[in-house]
Amino acid sequence: MKVKLCGIRRTEDIEYVNEAMPDYIGYIFAESKRRVTPFEAAAFTRKLHPQIKTVGVFVNENIEKIIGITQIVKLDVIQLHGDEDAAYIEKLKENLPTIEIWKAVRVQSEQDILLADELPVEKLLLDAFSPSALGGTGSTADWAIIINSKAKITKPFFLAGGLAMYNIKNAIKSLAPFGVDISSGIETNGFKDRNKILAITSLIKEIKI
């Protein structure tokens, strides 16, 4: 079970993730209370354990800007969280052929997932739908839709949306995703919490699917 901890934005956060050793961390470059600058993220990455991969989260961003940020931060993965289509993704891949590209889906219907599954990306991230935000809301994704769609999904997928200690075990056992993406569930008063990070990563490692 792969683990991504998203919304990293402080030096302390890097210290916490280096202790917990998730597979990925996420930097948000779109409008968000967790947004970081490319130069902040680059400084964090220099302190990050080399085995932890970095994911940059973008929403309908200019492709040239994504290319620049990817090079500054040395991102391993680009996560697209907006309305990016196949042509947009193909252009990104032409310019960044060694970088994985993931597509986030704000799940409202099975069709949302299956359309994203057809895009030229390596992985999907299935998140909660909110009319007011593109992610990081703390709301739980519609698991029933994901379960009904699972047999038709061809790509590995991360489950996101409102995951925390109280529901992570049930989420993993019910949906058996490739990985889980956690942000608000490892925060206290809007900031990453060392104890929550260590507790949830430890629990995930113990879960048998």
QUIJOHU-V862221 format. One record per residue. N is the residue number from 0. RES is the residue in one small letter. PSI is psi in radians with two decimals (none if undefined). Layout:
n->N res->RES psi->PSI
n->N res->RES psi->PSI
//
This chain:
n->0 res->m psi->2.03
n->1 res->k psi->2.56
n->2 res->v psi->2.23
n->3 res->k psi->2.23
n->4 res->l psi->2.03
n->5 res->c psi->2.78
n->6 res->g psi->0.55
n->7 res->i psi->2.24
n->8 res->r psi->0.15
n->9 res->r psi->2.75
n->10 res->t psi->-0.67
n->11 res->e psi->-0.65
n->12 res->d psi->-0.70
n->13 res->i psi->-0.71
n->14 res->e psi->-0.74
n->15 res->y psi->-0.79
n->16 res->v psi->-0.57
n->17 res->n psi->-0.52
n->18 res->e psi->-0.68
n->19 res->a psi->-0.50
n->20 res->m psi->1.05
n->21 res->p psi->3.03
n->22 res->d psi->-0.58
n->23 res->y psi->2.65
n->24 res->i psi->2.68
n->25 res->g psi->2.32
n->26 res->y psi->2.33
n->27 res->i psi->2.11
n->28 res->f psi->0.07
n->29 res->a psi->3.02
n->30 res->e psi->2.09
n->31 res->s psi->2.73
n->32 res->k psi->-0.27
n->33 res->r psi->0.21
n->34 res->r psi->2.49
n->35 res->v psi->2.79
n->36 res->t psi->2.78
n->37 res->p psi->-0.64
n->38 res->f psi->-0.57
n->39 res->e psi->-0.82
n->40 res->a psi->-0.68
n->41 res->a psi->-0.70
n->42 res->a psi->-0.70
n->43 res->f psi->-0.75
n->44 res->t psi->-0.60
n->45 res->r psi->-0.42
n->46 res->k psi->-0.07
n->47 res->l psi->2.49
n->48 res->h psi->2.33
n->49 res->p psi->-0.31
n->50 res->q psi->-0.22
n->51 res->i psi->2.19
n->52 res->k psi->2.66
n->53 res->t psi->2.41
n->54 res->v psi->2.26
n->55 res->g psi->2.21
n->56 res->v psi->2.16
n->57 res->f psi->2.62
n->58 res->v psi->1.91
n->59 res->n psi->0.73
n->60 res->e psi->2.66
n->61 res->n psi->2.31
n->62 res->i psi->-0.71
n->63 res->e psi->-0.62
n->64 res->k psi->-0.71
n->65 res->i psi->-0.74
n->66 res->i psi->-0.79
n->67 res->g psi->-0.80
n->68 res->i psi->-0.71
n->69 res->t psi->-0.72
n->70 res->q psi->-0.67
n->71 res->i psi->-0.80
n->72 res->v psi->-0.34
n->73 res->k psi->0.91
n->74 res->l psi->2.59
n->75 res->d psi->-0.50
n->76 res->v psi->2.49
n->77 res->i psi->2.18
n->78 res->q psi->2.08
n->79 res->l psi->2.16
n->80 res->h psi->0.29
n->81 res->g psi->-2.36
n->82 res->d psi->0.49
n->83 res->e psi->2.33
n->84 res->d psi->-3.09
n->85 res->a psi->-0.71
n->86 res->a psi->-0.73
n->87 res->y psi->-0.82
n->88 res->i psi->-0.72
n->89 res->e psi->-0.68
n->90 res->k psi->-0.70
n->91 res->l psi->-0.79
n->92 res->k psi->-0.60
n->93 res->e psi->-0.67
n->94 res->n psi->-0.42
n->95 res->l psi->1.15
n->96 res->p psi->-0.34
n->97 res->t psi->-0.02
n->98 res->i psi->2.29
n->99 res->e psi->2.53
n->100 res->i psi->2.25
n->101 res->w psi->2.62
n->102 res->k psi->2.15
n->103 res->a psi->2.50
n->104 res->v psi->2.13
n->105 res->r psi->1.69
n->106 res->v psi->2.03
n->107 res->q psi->-0.48
n->108 res->s psi->2.88
n->109 res->e psi->-0.62
n->110 res->q psi->-0.66
n->111 res->d psi->-0.79
n->112 res->i psi->-0.80
n->113 res->l psi->-0.59
n->114 res->l psi->-0.73
n->115 res->a psi->-0.60
n->116 res->d psi->-0.39
n->117 res->e psi->-0.22
n->118 res->l psi->2.69
n->119 res->p psi->1.10
n->120 res->v psi->2.85
n->121 res->e psi->-0.61
n->122 res->k psi->2.79
n->123 res->l psi->2.74
n->124 res->l psi->1.97
n->125 res->l psi->2.01
n->126 res->d psi->2.96
n->127 res->a psi->2.57
n->128 res->f psi->2.35
n->129 res->s psi->2.33
n->130 res->p psi->-0.28
n->131 res->s psi->-0.14
n->132 res->a psi->2.70
n->133 res->l psi->0.11
n->134 res->g psi->2.99
n->135 res->g psi->0.45
n->136 res->t psi->-0.32
n->137 res->g psi->-0.01
n->138 res->s psi->2.60
n->139 res->t psi->2.41
n->140 res->a psi->2.81
n->141 res->d psi->1.66
n->142 res->w psi->-0.58
n->143 res->a psi->-0.75
n->144 res->i psi->-0.73
n->145 res->i psi->-0.76
n->146 res->i psi->-0.74
n->147 res->n psi->-0.49
n->148 res->s psi->-0.28
n->149 res->k psi->-0.73
n->150 res->a psi->-0.37
n->151 res->k psi->-0.18
n->152 res->i psi->2.21
n->153 res->t psi->-0.32
n->154 res->k psi->2.64
n->155 res->p psi->2.54
n->156 res->f psi->2.55
n->157 res->f psi->2.51
n->158 res->l psi->2.28
n->159 res->a psi->3.00
n->160 res->g psi->1.71
n->161 res->g psi->0.42
n->162 res->l psi->2.34
n->163 res->a psi->-3.12
n->164 res->m psi->-0.64
n->165 res->y psi->-0.37
n->166 res->n psi->-0.03
n->167 res->i psi->-0.68
n->168 res->k psi->-0.79
n->169 res->n psi->-0.68
n->170 res->a psi->-0.81
n->171 res->i psi->-0.76
n->172 res->k psi->-0.58
n->173 res->s psi->-0.66
n->174 res->l psi->-0.31
n->175 res->a psi->0.99
n->176 res->p psi->2.92
n->177 res->f psi->-0.63
n->178 res->g psi->3.03
n->179 res->v psi->2.58
n->180 res->d psi->2.10
n->181 res->i psi->2.35
n->182 res->s psi->-1.30
n->183 res->s psi->-0.48
n->184 res->g psi->-0.13
n->185 res->i psi->0.50
n->186 res->e psi->2.67
n->187 res->t psi->2.17
n->188 res->n psi->0.65
n->189 res->g psi->0.07
n->190 res->f psi->2.61
n->191 res->k psi->2.41
n->192 res->d psi->2.06
n->193 res->r psi->-0.82
n->194 res->n psi->-0.68
n->195 res->k psi->-0.67
n->196 res->i psi->-0.85
n->197 res->l psi->-0.68
n->198 res->a psi->-0.80
n->199 res->i psi->-0.63
n->200 res->t psi->-0.65
n->201 res->s psi->-0.76
n->202 res->l psi->-0.78
n->203 res->i psi->-0.70
n->204 res->k psi->-0.40
n->205 res->e psi->-0.27
n->206 res->i psi->2.27
n->207 res->k psi->2.20
n->208 res->i psi->none
//
